[in-house]
Structures are given as C-alpha cells and as structure tokens.
Amino acid sequence: LEVLDMEESPTAEDYQETLEIISRNTDRLIALVSDLLELNDQQHLNFQESINTAALLEQLLSEQEAAINQKQLQVTIDNQLPTLYANRQLLASALGNLLENAVKYQHPNGQVALSLRQQADEAIITVWDDGPGIASDQLPYIFEPFYRCDPSRSSKISGSGLGLALVKTIVERHGGQVSVQSTPGEGTLFTITLPEKNN
C-alpha cells in the first residue's frame, strides 16, 4: 500500500496488482494465525508436507518485489534442494521474515542472496545481505520477543520485534536450529538447519 501511495498516477493495473497482493497475504496471515494457535498442540500440524521450494521462493520474492525494485537490489538464488519436508505455511512465514528483514534494512543497490542445499541428512537454508549488519553485543538478543536492534537498524523502520522470535519458534518446532552471523558495515547471514524429515 505504501509503494502504491508513492505512485503519482497509479494505473488500473497498479491497483489490481496491489489488491491481489493484499488478498494473497490476507489469506496467508489467516492461515498463519491458525497454525500459530495450534503450535502448542503439534499433533494437529503436519510438519511433513512436501514443499516445492522453487514455488515457495517465487512466492516469497513476489511478496517483496516492490521493495526490491524500489531499492534496486540484486537478489540471487542458489536452490539445490528441489523438495523440502516441513509445514509449508510456517516455513513460508519463517523464510518470509528473514527475506523481509534483509530487504527492509538493506541499503539501495545492495545484494541479497538465498541458498538452499542438502548437507548429510539436513537441509541448510541461508539468507544473506551485505547491508549495515548487527552489532556483536546485540546478536545474543535478536531472537527474543519484542527485541529490536537500536539505533542504526531500526530507529526509523517499523516493526513489532516479533519476527525473529517467530522464526526461532517455527524452526525449533521443526526440530531445527537458526543462527546468525553479522559484521557491522559488512552484512548479515542467517542460517536455518532442518532435519531432512522430522519425526
């Protein structure tokens, strides 16, 4: 909506595209809230859905397309994992949060890279950007609910402070782990490690 509002003379196609994005994301959020309410009762959640990763990445990039274009970011994908077994809605939320952050905090003309690969019996997913980075004294806290890095990364950027806490919860419910490496002024790398198939 903010991107549309920046257009001086939006066309009918611009409005139609925005409506489609809003509709798709509303459905996604409704499904996500439903899944989150069931997280404490895992027997009702399917953590073994067969996910077409190419389609998932296409969806996530589509949701960030306007922001990516606005900042003229270079986004690269290295997908060596055609199929992944997880809860699609929850995994989409986790990866979507990481990609959104990489785009949101990135400087114009920066780079963002997503990688999916198999390593032994684990799936390794990384989201990297060469943006401002995160100070070392803040790294231990970024997965805590409501924690927001201050001031360089977040003072002028809206957010609830729940995104990374949600990422951590979702990944751990899949039996996996999420970690972060970051150097101020050089960039940030988030790594998700998931078992090939969760028991």
Backbone bond lengths (Angstrom), bond angles and torsions (degrees), N, CA, C in turn:
res aa  C-N    CA-C-N  psi(-1)  N-CA   C-N-CA  omega(-1)  CA-C   N-CA-C  phi
1 L - - - 1.455 - - 1.528 110.89 -
2 E 1.362 116.15 -39.01 1.458 119.69 179.56 1.522 111.08 -66.00
3 V 1.339 116.20 -39.32 1.466 119.81 178.01 1.526 110.14 -64.37
4 L 1.335 116.78 -42.98 1.463 120.73 178.55 1.524 110.63 -62.11
5 D 1.334 116.61 -39.83 1.454 121.38 -178.75 1.523 111.44 -64.45
6 M 1.342 116.65 -25.02 1.467 120.23 -179.89 1.522 112.28 -77.47
7 E 1.344 116.77 -17.11 1.461 120.31 179.14 1.528 110.04 -71.09
8 E 1.329 116.56 130.68 1.466 119.93 -179.92 1.522 111.54 -68.57
9 S 1.333 116.75 -41.79 1.465 120.56 -179.38 1.528 109.31 -136.91
10 P 1.332 117.14 79.06 1.474 119.87 -178.73 1.524 111.39 -59.83
11 T 1.318 115.80 139.39 1.455 120.85 177.54 1.523 109.64 -89.81
12 A 1.325 115.04 170.70 1.463 119.94 176.46 1.528 110.19 -61.19
13 E 1.321 116.54 -35.09 1.468 120.37 178.02 1.522 111.26 -65.74
14 D 1.339 116.79 -38.07 1.466 120.87 177.47 1.529 110.22 -61.39
15 Y 1.350 116.18 -45.38 1.456 120.07 179.18 1.524 111.22 -64.27
16 Q 1.334 116.48 -41.71 1.456 120.59 -178.95 1.526 111.07 -63.80
17 E 1.340 115.81 -42.97 1.464 120.15 179.57 1.525 110.58 -63.57
18 T 1.342 116.12 -41.32 1.464 120.04 179.44 1.520 111.22 -63.99
19 L 1.326 116.60 -42.47 1.466 120.68 178.88 1.526 111.36 -62.25
20 E 1.326 116.01 -39.79 1.457 119.61 179.10 1.520 111.58 -65.48
21 I 1.335 116.18 -40.73 1.458 120.61 178.49 1.535 110.52 -64.86
22 I 1.332 116.38 -44.27 1.464 120.67 179.46 1.522 110.38 -62.26
23 S 1.324 116.53 -44.28 1.454 120.63 -179.43 1.523 111.25 -62.63
24 R 1.338 115.74 -45.24 1.467 120.29 -179.08 1.535 110.97 -63.94
25 N 1.316 116.16 -42.83 1.459 119.72 -178.88 1.519 112.62 -72.69
26 T 1.324 117.18 -31.27 1.459 119.76 175.47 1.522 110.23 -64.17
27 D 1.330 116.13 -45.55 1.470 119.71 176.96 1.523 110.73 -60.72
28 R 1.340 115.85 -40.18 1.466 119.73 -179.86 1.527 111.34 -65.16
29 L 1.333 116.53 -41.07 1.461 120.19 -179.61 1.523 111.77 -68.24
30 I 1.324 116.13 -37.76 1.469 119.72 177.02 1.520 110.15 -61.43
31 A 1.336 115.59 -45.96 1.461 119.76 179.21 1.525 111.21 -65.62
32 L 1.336 116.02 -37.98 1.455 120.11 -179.27 1.527 111.05 -65.45
33 V 1.322 117.60 -45.45 1.461 120.86 178.79 1.526 110.21 -59.28
34 S 1.321 116.05 -41.81 1.463 120.17 177.75 1.524 111.28 -60.16
35 D 1.336 115.52 -44.18 1.468 119.32 179.64 1.521 111.47 -66.99
36 L 1.323 117.14 -38.96 1.459 120.61 -179.58 1.527 111.08 -64.44
37 L 1.326 116.22 -36.94 1.461 119.79 178.61 1.526 111.52 -66.14
38 E 1.329 116.07 -22.09 1.456 120.43 -179.44 1.529 112.89 -97.96
39 L 1.335 117.33 0.37 1.461 119.88 -175.80 1.526 112.63 -59.41
40 N 1.317 117.33 -31.26 1.460 120.43 179.88 1.517 112.59 -79.84
41 D 1.318 116.89 -5.17 1.466 121.49 178.73 1.519 107.22 -129.87
42 Q 1.338 115.46 74.74 1.455 121.33 -168.21 1.521 114.02 -63.39
43 Q 1.321 117.76 -18.17 1.461 118.35 -177.23 1.517 112.06 -65.19
44 H 1.335 117.87 -18.21 1.453 120.78 179.35 1.532 112.29 -93.26
45 L 1.314 116.93 -2.88 1.461 120.70 179.97 1.521 110.24 -107.74
46 N 1.309 115.53 139.28 1.460 120.78 177.88 1.528 108.48 -96.54
47 F 1.334 116.22 109.28 1.448 121.34 179.10 1.525 111.49 -95.04
48 Q 1.332 116.36 10.52 1.462 120.82 -176.36 1.521 112.65 -122.64
49 E 1.331 116.76 26.71 1.453 119.19 176.65 1.527 110.16 -66.47
50 S 1.311 116.55 140.02 1.456 121.09 176.66 1.524 108.58 -81.70
51 I 1.331 116.44 115.14 1.458 121.61 -173.29 1.526 110.52 -107.78
52 N 1.311 116.24 125.51 1.458 122.14 171.66 1.525 106.62 -78.02
53 T 1.328 116.98 104.39 1.458 119.87 -172.83 1.525 113.25 -66.89
54 A 1.328 117.65 -31.65 1.464 120.40 178.24 1.529 110.26 -62.23
55 A 1.329 116.23 -43.54 1.462 120.75 179.09 1.521 110.87 -67.31
56 L 1.335 116.82 -38.46 1.464 120.62 178.71 1.523 111.01 -63.54
57 L 1.323 116.87 -45.87 1.463 120.28 179.67 1.517 111.39 -64.44
58 E 1.321 116.44 -38.58 1.464 120.29 177.84 1.527 110.46 -60.73
59 Q 1.334 116.45 -41.57 1.460 121.22 178.29 1.529 111.13 -62.43
60 L 1.328 116.19 -47.81 1.462 120.54 -177.14 1.526 111.54 -64.73
61 L 1.323 117.02 -40.69 1.463 120.56 179.20 1.524 111.11 -67.90
62 S 1.326 116.22 -35.54 1.457 120.20 177.82 1.524 111.01 -62.16
63 E 1.340 116.04 -38.72 1.457 120.26 -179.59 1.527 112.03 -67.51
64 Q 1.327 117.32 -26.81 1.464 121.42 -179.15 1.533 112.93 -103.02
65 E 1.332 116.24 4.59 1.465 120.41 -171.96 1.524 113.05 -57.01
66 A 1.328 117.04 -44.81 1.463 119.79 -177.04 1.525 110.98 -63.04
67 A 1.330 116.79 -44.29 1.467 120.39 -179.45 1.522 111.05 -68.12
68 I 1.338 116.42 -37.68 1.465 120.72 178.00 1.523 110.45 -62.63
69 N 1.319 116.11 -45.44 1.465 120.62 -179.76 1.523 111.85 -66.84
70 Q 1.328 115.59 -38.40 1.457 119.62 -178.76 1.522 111.17 -61.81
71 K 1.336 116.82 -38.92 1.468 120.90 179.77 1.527 112.40 -91.41
72 Q 1.332 115.95 -3.34 1.466 121.53 -179.33 1.538 110.90 54.82
73 L 1.313 114.49 50.21 1.459 120.41 -178.84 1.520 111.19 -83.10
74 Q 1.309 116.00 149.57 1.459 121.89 174.07 1.526 107.86 -98.77
75 V 1.322 116.25 113.71 1.462 121.59 -177.79 1.524 109.25 -111.02
76 T 1.318 116.43 127.01 1.461 121.23 178.61 1.512 109.75 -119.58
77 I 1.333 115.29 145.68 1.453 122.56 -179.23 1.531 109.18 -123.46
78 D 1.321 116.32 131.15 1.462 121.90 173.60 1.526 106.84 -125.67
79 N 1.324 115.72 91.85 1.464 120.69 -175.51 1.522 110.39 -107.32
80 Q 1.317 115.75 102.54 1.458 121.92 177.61 1.532 111.48 -105.64
81 L 1.334 115.29 16.68 1.461 120.82 -176.15 1.529 108.62 -130.69
82 P 1.337 118.48 84.84 1.469 121.42 -174.61 1.523 113.70 -59.57
83 T 1.345 116.64 -35.05 1.461 120.87 -176.69 1.519 110.08 -129.26
84 L 1.331 115.36 138.83 1.453 121.63 178.92 1.516 108.04 -133.77
85 Y 1.312 116.65 142.29 1.466 120.72 -178.73 1.526 109.60 -106.83
86 A 1.344 115.48 113.17 1.461 121.62 -177.93 1.527 107.55 -168.12
87 N 1.322 116.76 -178.51 1.451 120.73 171.06 1.517 107.39 -82.35
88 R 1.332 117.13 114.59 1.465 120.02 -170.95 1.513 112.86 -60.74
89 Q 1.334 117.25 -44.79 1.454 119.98 -176.84 1.526 111.98 -63.17
90 L 1.335 115.40 -44.29 1.460 119.24 -179.03 1.527 111.56 -69.58
91 L 1.339 116.37 -41.43 1.464 118.92 179.22 1.524 110.60 -64.70
92 A 1.327 117.09 -39.30 1.467 120.71 177.37 1.523 110.43 -60.82
93 S 1.323 116.90 -37.92 1.460 120.43 178.47 1.519 111.04 -66.68
94 A 1.342 117.18 -43.28 1.462 120.61 -179.40 1.524 111.34 -64.11
95 L 1.332 116.49 -50.55 1.467 119.88 179.92 1.523 111.33 -66.64
96 G 1.324 115.60 -36.63 1.459 119.81 178.68 1.518 111.85 -61.79
97 N 1.332 116.35 -39.17 1.464 120.64 177.42 1.518 111.44 -63.31
98 L 1.337 116.57 -44.69 1.456 120.32 -178.75 1.527 111.19 -66.08
99 L 1.338 116.47 -42.05 1.462 119.74 179.02 1.524 110.65 -66.78
100 E 1.325 116.96 -42.28 1.465 120.46 179.04 1.527 110.81 -59.73
101 N 1.335 117.00 -43.13 1.464 119.91 178.66 1.524 111.34 -63.90
102 A 1.337 116.18 -42.70 1.466 120.14 -179.56 1.523 110.79 -59.75
103 V 1.333 116.34 -37.94 1.463 121.18 179.49 1.529 110.83 -77.81
104 K 1.321 116.79 -43.83 1.464 122.12 -174.77 1.529 112.26 -61.37
105 Y 1.326 116.46 -44.22 1.461 120.04 -175.22 1.530 113.12 -91.76
106 Q 1.313 117.09 -0.79 1.458 121.73 -176.56 1.524 111.40 -77.40
107 H 1.324 115.74 150.32 1.457 120.78 175.64 1.532 109.56 -85.49
108 P 1.338 118.71 158.42 1.467 120.95 178.96 1.528 111.40 -56.11
109 N 1.327 115.26 142.98 1.465 123.20 178.85 1.528 113.32 67.33
110 G 1.315 116.09 18.20 1.460 119.86 178.77 1.515 112.32 -82.11
111 Q 1.326 114.94 -178.27 1.463 121.19 -177.61 1.527 110.55 -119.49
112 V 1.326 114.32 143.73 1.459 122.52 174.38 1.526 107.22 -134.34
113 A 1.324 117.02 136.54 1.459 120.21 -178.63 1.519 110.27 -135.16
114 L 1.344 115.63 135.02 1.457 122.43 175.25 1.525 108.48 -116.17
115 S 1.316 115.64 137.41 1.458 120.58 -178.95 1.520 109.78 -136.00
116 L 1.333 116.43 135.66 1.454 122.65 174.41 1.522 107.64 -130.08
117 R 1.329 115.84 127.61 1.458 119.01 -179.45 1.522 110.37 -151.58
118 Q 1.322 114.85 162.57 1.463 121.95 176.84 1.522 108.78 -98.79
119 Q 1.331 116.15 135.13 1.461 120.75 175.83 1.522 107.70 -136.79
120 A 1.339 115.55 108.69 1.473 120.99 -173.81 1.522 108.02 56.92
121 D 1.325 118.31 -123.12 1.460 120.99 -179.14 1.526 111.66 -104.06
122 E 1.339 116.20 27.24 1.456 120.66 -179.49 1.525 111.22 -126.56
123 A 1.317 114.68 151.77 1.461 121.46 172.15 1.524 107.66 -99.60
124 I 1.326 116.18 130.49 1.467 121.67 -179.63 1.526 108.48 -113.83
125 I 1.331 115.73 120.92 1.466 121.92 179.47 1.519 108.37 -120.17
126 T 1.321 117.15 127.09 1.468 120.10 179.02 1.521 110.65 -125.23
127 V 1.318 114.62 145.98 1.467 122.66 173.73 1.525 106.67 -128.38
128 W 1.327 116.50 117.09 1.465 122.16 -175.21 1.520 110.95 -122.99
129 D 1.322 115.69 146.44 1.463 120.46 170.97 1.523 108.70 -143.48
130 D 1.314 116.43 155.79 1.464 121.19 179.00 1.524 110.46 -103.34
131 G 1.334 114.83 36.86 1.455 121.16 -177.87 1.509 113.85 -81.69
132 P 1.336 117.65 -153.91 1.467 122.13 -171.95 1.516 114.70 -68.99
133 G 1.322 117.68 -19.48 1.455 119.70 -179.80 1.520 113.04 78.80
134 I 1.336 115.34 178.83 1.458 122.47 -177.45 1.526 107.88 -128.14
135 A 1.313 117.12 135.05 1.462 121.55 179.85 1.520 110.56 -62.75
136 S 1.328 116.58 144.43 1.467 121.31 -175.76 1.525 112.90 -60.66
137 D 1.338 117.61 -31.89 1.461 119.39 -178.43 1.526 112.24 -75.82
138 Q 1.347 117.31 -10.88 1.458 120.63 178.76 1.522 112.51 -97.40
139 L 1.327 116.67 -20.90 1.467 120.90 -175.51 1.527 113.96 -55.60
140 P 1.351 120.08 -40.13 1.467 118.71 -178.22 1.524 114.49 -64.85
141 Y 1.335 117.16 -14.20 1.456 120.07 -172.33 1.529 114.87 -110.53
142 I 1.318 117.73 -6.29 1.467 118.49 -168.43 1.523 113.54 -68.64
143 F 1.344 118.44 -18.84 1.461 120.05 178.54 1.526 112.17 -91.97
144 E 1.332 116.84 2.94 1.457 120.22 178.24 1.531 109.94 -81.43
145 P 1.345 117.64 141.24 1.471 120.42 179.66 1.527 111.64 -57.49
146 F 1.314 115.22 135.22 1.462 124.99 174.53 1.527 113.78 72.23
147 Y 1.344 117.24 3.46 1.472 117.90 177.08 1.517 109.10 -79.78
148 R 1.329 115.84 133.03 1.458 120.87 177.52 1.508 108.80 -131.29
149 C 1.333 115.92 129.55 1.455 120.36 179.26 1.521 109.70 -60.60
150 D 1.313 116.03 140.36 1.459 120.30 -176.51 1.525 109.22 -141.31
151 P 1.325 118.10 137.97 1.456 125.00 3.12 1.520 113.61 -108.17
152 S 1.330 118.77 -18.26 1.465 120.87 -165.81 1.512 113.32 -64.79
153 R 1.347 118.30 -37.81 1.454 119.44 -174.99 1.520 113.51 -84.98
154 S 1.342 118.50 -25.49 1.457 117.72 -166.96 1.522 116.02 -132.83
155 S 1.304 119.51 -0.76 1.456 119.38 -173.06 1.517 112.79 -64.18
156 K 1.329 116.96 -29.10 1.465 119.86 -178.38 1.521 112.24 -116.45
157 I 1.346 116.09 12.86 1.459 120.18 -177.07 1.519 109.84 -120.75
158 S 1.332 115.54 127.46 1.455 119.42 -176.60 1.520 110.98 -72.77
159 G 1.335 114.66 156.45 1.456 120.42 177.68 1.511 109.76 167.04
160 S 1.324 115.98 157.07 1.459 120.44 -176.15 1.518 112.80 -90.34
161 G 1.333 117.30 -17.51 1.449 119.79 -174.67 1.515 112.86 80.90
162 L 1.325 116.70 11.81 1.469 120.74 -179.16 1.520 113.15 -104.83
163 G 1.330 117.45 -13.75 1.461 120.61 -172.52 1.505 114.39 -57.06
164 L 1.344 117.68 -52.08 1.456 120.52 -177.24 1.522 112.13 -72.45
165 A 1.329 117.39 -30.72 1.461 120.14 174.72 1.528 110.00 -64.11
166 L 1.320 115.74 -38.23 1.461 120.85 177.33 1.526 110.55 -66.93
167 V 1.328 116.53 -41.86 1.469 120.78 177.36 1.532 109.70 -56.62
168 K 1.319 116.72 -48.82 1.469 121.93 -178.42 1.530 110.83 -60.34
169 T 1.330 116.61 -45.43 1.462 120.42 -179.46 1.516 111.54 -61.81
170 I 1.327 116.58 -45.96 1.466 121.02 -178.47 1.524 110.86 -62.86
171 V 1.328 116.61 -46.32 1.461 120.53 -178.55 1.523 110.64 -63.21
172 E 1.322 117.49 -43.67 1.463 120.41 -178.71 1.519 111.60 -67.60
173 R 1.329 117.95 -33.06 1.468 119.97 177.05 1.520 111.41 -67.90
174 H 1.330 116.68 -20.60 1.465 121.15 175.03 1.529 111.21 -87.95
175 G 1.335 116.75 2.78 1.454 119.99 -178.49 1.505 113.32 81.73
176 G 1.344 116.80 16.82 1.455 120.91 -176.71 1.512 112.87 -111.27
177 Q 1.334 115.21 -169.73 1.452 122.45 -179.65 1.518 109.49 -138.37
178 V 1.334 115.93 151.67 1.460 121.29 174.56 1.524 107.82 -128.30
179 S 1.325 115.99 138.24 1.460 120.78 -179.94 1.518 109.16 -137.65
180 V 1.339 115.58 166.85 1.450 120.43 -178.63 1.519 109.79 -139.69
181 Q 1.314 115.49 141.42 1.459 123.46 171.38 1.522 106.99 -127.96
182 S 1.326 116.75 135.90 1.454 118.43 -177.31 1.521 110.69 -154.96
183 T 1.322 114.58 144.04 1.460 122.14 175.84 1.522 108.17 -129.46
184 P 1.331 118.08 120.17 1.467 119.91 179.50 1.526 111.59 -53.40
185 G 1.323 114.74 130.98 1.457 120.81 179.29 1.508 114.38 84.92
186 E 1.343 117.73 -7.19 1.465 120.36 -177.83 1.524 113.54 -120.13
187 G 1.334 118.18 -31.29 1.452 118.73 177.61 1.516 114.00 138.05
188 T 1.322 114.77 -177.78 1.464 122.27 -174.85 1.512 110.25 -139.04
189 L 1.335 115.89 140.97 1.454 122.41 178.21 1.518 109.35 -128.14
190 F 1.342 116.28 118.22 1.460 122.02 172.78 1.522 108.22 -101.48
191 T 1.329 116.32 135.63 1.468 121.11 179.92 1.519 109.87 -126.21
192 I 1.321 115.91 124.30 1.465 122.66 174.53 1.521 108.50 -107.01
193 T 1.311 116.20 129.08 1.459 121.94 176.90 1.526 108.38 -117.54
194 L 1.342 115.63 122.06 1.457 121.07 -178.33 1.529 109.45 -123.14
195 P 1.333 117.64 141.34 1.461 119.02 172.75 1.519 108.94 -63.96
196 E 1.349 116.69 147.66 1.466 120.64 -176.38 1.522 111.04 -55.49
197 K 1.312 115.82 -43.76 1.463 121.15 174.00 1.520 107.35 -140.03
198 N 1.307 114.92 130.72 1.461 120.15 -176.47 1.519 110.21 -88.20
199 N 1.304 115.94 142.72 1.455 120.61 178.74 1.525 109.29 -88.78
